[in-house]
Amino acid sequence: MIKNYIIDTNVMVHDPNFVYNFQDNNIIIPIICIEELDNLKKREGIVGYHARIAARELNNIRKLGNLHEGVKLPSGGTLKIELNHSDTTCLPNGFEFSKNDTKILAIAKNIASDDDKIQTILVTKDLYMAIKSDALGIITQDYENDKINIDELYKGNTEMILSEEEISEIYSGGLFLPKDMTNSIYPNEFITIKTKDDSELDVLAKFDGKKIIPLKYENDLAWGLRPINKEQRMAFELLMDPDINFVTISGGAGSGKTILSTAVALQSVIEQGLYRRIIFVKPVVPAGDDIGYLPGTEEEKLRPWMGSFYDAIESLMDFKDFNKKEKTKTKKPKKSDNIELNKPEISVDDFIDQFKKSGVIETKTFTYMRGRTLTDALVIVDEAQQTTPHLAKLMLTRAGFGSKFVFIGDPTDNQIDNILVDEKSNGLVYAIEKMKPFDITGHVTLEQVERSPLAEIAEKNM
């Protein structure tokens, strides 16, 4: 049955391509929402960019017909800009009638009353709008097209019970999957194997898309760092493998997402030369003015937002220095060895500036990524849960030949500051689910907090 869907501004900004996701139903956009879109177009960052894209998409549709009368869409539905039905007398006292949200609610209420044969639904991502709409008896829905079922979110690992003979086969050329598991495991998914004979023995292996194989990088270090729990070993394996072009790592604060990714990036670029440069990207979601309003160059504006990368590199410099000292422990130290120093000889800022000047390290935000093709680079996107699915796709379509992309973040609601997304609709969980079937992608969820005992207690109990 055909329905009327009234679209709030936040839906258009969340997904600029929203018009193609309502099948053969009627899409109604109040003219007030177009005004709001117009006011948002000059905003820096995610909101302004999405507002401009949404307006361009509406303009493309406008060329197909009259938006006042309604334009037929390829899906079979229609798109209409609503100029009428704005009489607020249908609303009870208590509303602030000068607010745009109130006017949108009045339009939804009036349209629903005028045509009770067609169900009218207000689609909004605004919690307060949804509460008020429900109080008025207006049917309300969140924008569901790109929502992910968190309870079924792909973890990147599973368990299996095998015999000792089958485990031996894994280490002597690989083991084909049991027939009953052929369609239940994705490429690059990890398998914790318990033996039929010894339930205490755990073997960690990986399905490469054809066979179950042992880990390749189990004994390796990256910039002096070695993974310290099972899930970190999984993430390390994906990060170190140059044949895996896209890696997603989710986990709570202190689980090791940033330091593992940064360590492998430094190892792969500076030590091994597998890529020409490292690009650290962070979606800037400010509480106040956008980054464009801040003084200074792009680098100066971004420095406060890049603290997690600077902290990771500083820790890794200590790791590398510590490992160097461990190797020289058996020797009698000399003054020239500098092994009594507790810190590297250069600061983290000097280290990063040195490699920035040579083009080996870049720090970017999404505002400066559009139109670029990133070739021969290892790109780490931190706080990826702050992105929309549209932006996650935009970022991945920047990938050129010889590049590897890593999305890291904590997709839980208490770690999301972007009002356009939540734990079910952010770019990180969207990428995890959409990219899991491919043999050049991999995902791991980090469960354990390794930052400190205090961090672990706070993560679990607060």
N, C-alpha and C positions, 0 to 999 in steps of 0.2 A: 504494500500500500504506500502511495506517495505521501511524503511528510514535508512540512515546512521546517527548515533549519535556519534559525536566526543566529548569525555569527557575531560574536563579540570581537573587539579589536585584538585582544590578547591571543586569540586563535590564529588570526592572520599573521601576527608577529612571530608566533611559535612555529608555524609552518606556512611559508609563503605560497606553497602549492596546494593549499587546503581544498581549493575548489574542485579538484579532481578526485576527491575521496568521499563523496556523498552519493555515489551511484546515480540513480534516476530521480532523485528528490529535488525539491525546490530550495535553493540557497538564497537567503535574504540577508543583505547587509544594510543596516541602518545608515543613513547619510552621516549621522554623528560619528560613526566608526571610521568613515573615510576622512572626516575632519581630524580625528585623533591620529590616524595613520599619517596624515599630512604634517601634523605637529611633531611626529616622531622621526621624520625622514632625515633630519639633520643631526640626530643623536649619534655619538660615536659608538663604536663597538657593535655587539650582537643586535641590539634593539634597532638601531638606526639602519643597519645593513638589511635586516629582515623586512623592515618597513618599506624600504626602497624596492626590494625584490618583489614584495607582495603587490605594490602599486604597479610595477611593470607588468606583472602577470595579469592584473585586472585590466590594464590598458590593452594587452594583447586580446583579451576576451571582448573588450569594447569594440574592437574592429570587426567583430562578427555580428554585431547587432546593436540594439538600443538597450542600455542597461536599465532604463526606467521601465520599459515594457517587459524586459526579461530576455536574456540571451540563451539560446539552446547550447548546451555543452556536449562535448564528444561522448560523455558518459550517459547521455539521455536526459539529464536533469536540466534545470534552468538556473541562471544567476540573475538576481535583480537587486538594484539599489533602492531601498525603501525611503521615500520622501514623506509619506503620510503616516497615519496612525500614531502620532506623537502626543495626543491629548493625555495629559497626566491626571485628569479627573478620575480616571479608573483606579487610581492608587489611593490608599488610605492616608490619613495624617501620620506624621512621623518620618516621612521621607524628605530628603533635601532636594527639592524639585529643580534646583539649578544644576545639579550634578548630571554628567553625561550618563553614568550608570543608571540613574533613575529614569532618564528619558528612554534608554534602551529597554528597560523593564516595562515601561508603559507601552512601547511599540509591540513588544512580545505579548503583553496582556491583551492589547486591542486586536491584534491579528488573530490570536487564539479565540477571542470572543466573536469576531466577525465571521469566522468560517470554522464551525465546530465539526465539520465533516472531515477536515484534514487535521491531523495531529500536528501541533506546533511545538517545537523544541528549541529552547535557548541553549546554544553551545558556548561554554565559557571555561576558561582556566582560572578564573578569579574566584577564590573560595568565598569571599564576602558576597559577591554577586550571586553565587549559587545558593547561599543561605537565604538571601532576600527573595530570590526567585522562587525558591521552594515555599517560603512563607506566603507568597502570593498565589500559590497553586499553579505556578507555571512549571511545566516539565523541563527539567534541566539535565544536561549531560556534559561531562568533560569531553575534550577532544580525544577520541579513543584510537585513532588510526595508527599512531606509532607507539602505543603503550605496550609494555612488555610485562608478562606475568612474572613478578619477582620470585614467587615461590618455586617457579620452574626454571629460573635463570641458569644457564649453562655454567658449570663450575670448572670444567676443563680436566676433570679426573674422575675415575671410577675404580671399582675394586673387582678382583677376580680370584678364584681359587683354581690352581693348577697343580699338576704333579711335578715331582722333581725332574722327570724326563722332559716334560714340556718346557720347564724353565731352562733346562740345558739347551734345548732347541733354540730358545730366544737368543742365547749367547753364541750360537753356532750358525748364524745365518738368518735368524728370525723365525717367528712362529705365526702361521696363519690363524686368523680369528676363529674361534668355535662358530659353527654355523648359526647357532641361536643368538649370537651377538653381532652378526654381520651388519645389521641395520641400526644398531643402538650405540655405536661408538663413532666419533668424528675423527677426521685426520688430525694428527698431533695432539690427541687426547692422551693423558697419562693414565697408567694403570698400576695401582698398588696390588701386587700379587701375593697372596698367601698360599702356602703349600698345603696339600692334602695331608701330608705327613707331619708337618711342624707348623702349627697355627701361629707360633710366636715369630716366625721368620717372615719379614716383609721384603719384597723385591720391587723396586720401582722401575717401570719400563714405559715405553711410549709406542702408540700405534701410529705408524708413518703413512697410513692410508692403504697399505697393502699387508704389512706384517707387524707383529709386535716385536720391537727391537730394544736393545739396551740403550741407556743414555750415552751420548757421545762426549759430553763435556763434564762428566761427573767429577773428574779429578783436576779440572782447570781452575785457575784464579782469574779474576778480572780486576786489574789495577790494585792488586793486593787483597781483593775481597773474595771470600768464599761463602756460598750460601750456607745458612745454619739450621734450616729445618726442611722438611720434605717439600712443602709448597714452594719455598724459595728455590730449591733445587729444580723444580719444574719450570719456574719462571726463568731461571738462569739458562736452562736448556733451550728454551724458545728464543731468548734474547741473543744467545751466542750463535745460533744457527743462521748462517747467511741465506739459506734457502727458504726461510720463513720471513715473508715480507711485511707481515702485519701481526703485531702482538698486542693483546689487551691484558692488563693486570689490574684486578680490583682488590681492595682490602682496606681495613681500617687504618687509623693513624698509627704509625710506628711499625707497620707490618713489613716494611722494606721495599716498597714499590719504587720510590725515587732513587734510593742509593744503589739498588741493583741495576736499574736502567742506566743510571749515570755511569756506574763503574764499567758496564759493558760498552757503553758509548765511547768512553775514554780509551778503553782497551782496543776496541775495533777500529777507531779512527787514528789515534795518536801512536799506539804501539804496533798495530797490525796493518794499518793502511787499507782496510777493507772498504771504507767509505772516505770521501774527501772532506766531509765536514759533519759537525753535530749541530742540529738546530733544536734549541729548547723553545717550546711554544707554551704559552699560558693564556687561557681565555680570561680576559680581565672583566670581572663582574664587580664594579665598585658600589659602595654604599652611598657615595655622594656623587661628585662630578665625574664624568667619564675621563679616560686617560687623555683625550684630545685637548682638554682644558688645562692640563698640567703644563707648567713651563719646562723648557729644555728640549733636547733632542729625543728621538725615539729610545735610544739606549738609556738616557737619564730618566725618562718617564717609566721605563720598564723595570729599573733596578729594584725598587721596593717590592715588586710582584714576583721577582725571581729568587727570593730568599731560600726556597726549598732546594733549588739547584746549587746555589752557593754553599749552603750548609752541607749538602751531599758531597760536593767536591772537596770542601775543607776536611770532612771526615775521611775521605778517600786518600787525600794527601797524607794524612796521619797514618792510615793503614799502610800505604806504600813505604813510608818512612820507617814504620815499625818493622815491616817485613825485611827491609834492608838491614836494619840493626840486628834482627834475629839471625840473619845469615852470617853476620860478622861477629857474633857472640864468642865463638871459639878462638877468635884472634885477639891478640893483645891490642887494645885500642891505642891509636895514635891521635895526636892533637889534630892532625890534618883530616882525620876521618869524620869529625863533627858528629860522632854518634851519641855524644852526651846531650845533644839538643833534643827537646821534646817535640818541636814543631819543624816543618819543612823550612828551608832557607828562604823561600818567598811566600808572600801572603796569598790567600785565595783570590783576592782582587787582582793582584799582579799576574797570577797564573792565568786567570780568565782573560784579562786585558791583552796579555801577550798573544793568546791564541785567537782572540777576536780580531786583532790587528792583522794577523796572517790569514784570516778568513776561515779558520778551522772551527771556531765556535760562533754561533749566532744565537741571539735571544729575540724572540718575536711574539707578538700577539696576533690574533686572527685579523685584526684591522689591517695589518700590513701583509697578509698572506694572499689576498685575492689576486687572481691573474698570474700567479707564479707557478712555475713547474720546478719541482724540487728533485734534481737528479743527483745520483751518487752521494746521498746524504742519509744519516741516521737521525730521524726526526722523533723527538719525545714530546708528546702532548700531555702536560701535567694537568690535574684537576679537570679531566675530561668529562666528569659528571656535570660540569657547568655549561656544557655545550648542548645545543638542540640537535636532534637527529639531522636536520638540514645542514647545520654547520659541521657535524661529524662527516657527513658525505662530502661536503665542500673540501674539507681538509684532506680526505683520502684521495679525492680526484686531483690533488696537487702532485701526486706521486709520479715521478719520472723514472726512467730506467736506472737500475742500480741503487734504489733507495729502500729504506726500511722504516716503517712507522710503528711507534709504540704509544698506545693510549694507556694512561694510568690514572687511577682515581678511586674515590670511595663513593659509590652511588646511593648511599642512604640519605634520607631526607635531611638529617641534621648536618650534612656536609654540603648542602646545595643552597647557594645564595641567589641563584638566578630564578626570578619569579616566573619565567617562561617554562620551566621544567620541574619535574619531581622525580622520585626514585623509580617511577615506572616509565617515564617518557624522556629521560635525558639521553644525550648522544652516546655515552659510554655503554649503557645497557643495550641500547639499540644496535650499536656496532658489534657487541659481543654476540647477540642473537643472530643478526643478519649475516655475519662473516664466519660463523663457526663451521659451515660445511666444506670449506675449501682447503686444499692441501698446502697453500702458502700462508695460512693464518693459524693462530693458536691463542688460547686463553688459559689463564690460571687465576683462581681466587685465593688470595693469601689469608689464612685464618688466624695465625699467631702474631701477637704483638712482640716485637723484639727490641724496641727502642730502649726500654728500661722497665724495671718492676713497677715503678710508679705509673708509667704510661699504660702498662697492661691493666693495672687495677682501674685506672680512670676510664679506659676504653670499655671495660666490662661492666662497671658498676655505676657510671654516671650518665 
